[in-house]
């Protein structure tokens, strides 16, 4: 009696010509989504502990920590110094700066919710002696002249009157102090619809052109020490947000409401166009001259 072939026997396997025909016709799917090598990327090191729950948000958090650590390496923050975090968010970058450098960090935001989270984080991490978080308007700082050694405004100046915020940063920095800003600049004119997206989706003022930004810094008095183009990183982050808007749609809808999530999802195509095609994103390390 002939023996029946087990499942997965050669006649059941996909044929080479089928594979070849599929890649000939649809192979661009991988090139357009994964890139040139058509295999997975090394997103997490196999030689380091993996997070207990690894997802896109965890990967994004790791990327943000690497970003923060890169900025910390460029800052001139020192043990016992005073640093002002202008637009500190929920405080994680401030905590990493304090932990890695020993500097004392004051983080400010106009969001009461962000400051409450930051204060709780400071208590939980045991860094409360080096961290202070306050609800403060960066355009009207309550601090004395020349009371900080360093400061940064990481993607936050766009939410303010830039001239007023930079003027206040100048006032509270000591001579020789450093200010780091991360700011987008226009390379193409925004449409009326895109200008609207800046306000409604990003809660920001429109970007300045690079000559306008440079002139503003010069009028304030700052000198540029270092300049880096980080445009690709901002573009990747915007792609990640667009992906997560879809991947976590149910969770976001439950937390923020269907109308808001649908509006943001629909608008984000325009936001990504602004980021990818009409702006560049720069890190600028500035100095307040000694004299």
Secondary structure, DSSP 8 states (H G I E B T S, - for coil): ------TT-GGGS--HHHHHHHHHHHTHHHHHHT-SS-S----S-TTS---SS--HHHHHHHHHHHHHHHHHHHS---TT-EEEEET-TTSHHHHHHHHHH--EEEEEES-HHHHHHHHHHHHHHT-TTTEEEEE--TTS--S-TT-EEEEEEES-GGGS-HHHHHHHHHHHEEEEEEEEEEEEEESS---HHHHHHHHHTT-----EEHHHHHHHHHHHT-EEEEEEE-HHHHHHHHHHHHHHHHHTHHHHHHHH-HHHHHHHHHHHHHHHHIIIIIEEEEEEEEE----
